[in-house]
């Protein structure tokens, strides 16, 4: 499947914005800024906030400006609050593709560790 994309970002300790700022930014990447579904859990002592958003994806480019409208998309994202700062996961694509890979995404989050 090459119709979806998973990106991982790390900006350094204290960088990358707050959890709420990132969730708001991700929601704004969808038409109408839908209300994201948010869950929080702890894995290996690290707080993980997982976010799920469905709708028409505005496909932001490198400048964060919309590059088009892609209806029927889904985003699974997560913010892992690790000992050296936050790590951001963003998995975006057609809803069916992302939904089919959701268990793998969650397994990735469950595999987090600090050693």
N, C-alpha and C positions, 0 to 999 in steps of 0.2 A: 504494500500500500504506500504510494507516494503522494497521496492527496492530503495528508496531514503533516503537521510539523511539531516537534517537541524541542523546546529550547531551554537551556539552563543558564542562569545568570548569577554571578557573584561579584559584588562591587567592592567588597572589603568591609572591615569592621565599622559598624555605625553608618553604613552607606545604603542607598537604595530606597529610602523612604519607609514610612510606617506601613503596617499591615493594612490599615484602612485606606491609606493613600493608594496603595497598589491595587486593592480590590476596586476602588472607585475608578482608577485608570483603566483596569481591565474591562469593567462594565461599560465605560465610555467608548470602548472599541466595538461595541454592538449598537445597532440602530435602536434608538429610544432608551439607551442605558438601562437594560433590564435589571431587576433585582437579583443579585447572585445568591445561590445557595451556598452557605458556608458551614463547614464543620471543623471542629478543633479536636486534636488528640495529641498524645505525647508518645514519642517513640525514642527509646534510649535516652530519656531525660530531656529531649528536645521537643519544644512545642511546634506542632505542624498545623497550619491553617490551610485547609483544602477548599477550593472554590470551584463551583460549577456554574456556567453561564450558557444559555441557549438563545439563538436568534440569528438575525442577519448581521454577519461580521463585516465590519467596515475596512478590514484588511489594511491596517496602518503600515506605512513604509518606514524607512529609516528615520525620516523627519517626524514621525508619528502622525502625519496627515493621512486621512483615508485615501486608499488607492482603489476603492470600488466597494460594491455591496454584494456580499455572498450570503444569500439566504440559506436557512437550514444548517447553520453551523453550530458547533459546540466547542467550549473551551473548558478544559480541566486545568487548574493551576494550583500551585501550592507555594507556601512560604514556610521554609524550615528555619527556625531560629536556632542556629548552631552556635557553638562556643566561639567561633571566629567571625561571627556575623551571619546575616541572613543569606539563604540560598533560595533562589526563585526558580520554579518550574512552570512552564507554560506550554500546554499541549492543545493545539487548535486544528480543526479540520471539519469536514462534513460530519454532521451529527452521528450518522450510522457508523462511520469509521472510528470516531472518538469513543462512542459508546461501546463498540466491540473491543476496544483496547483499555477500557476503564479498569478492569481487574489487574492488568499489567502495570498501569500507572500507579494504582494503589499498592501493588506489591513492591514497586520501586520505592515508594514512600515508606513502606513498612521495613525496608531493608536499611534505612538510615542508621548510621552508627558514628561514634566519635573517635574510634581508634583505627 
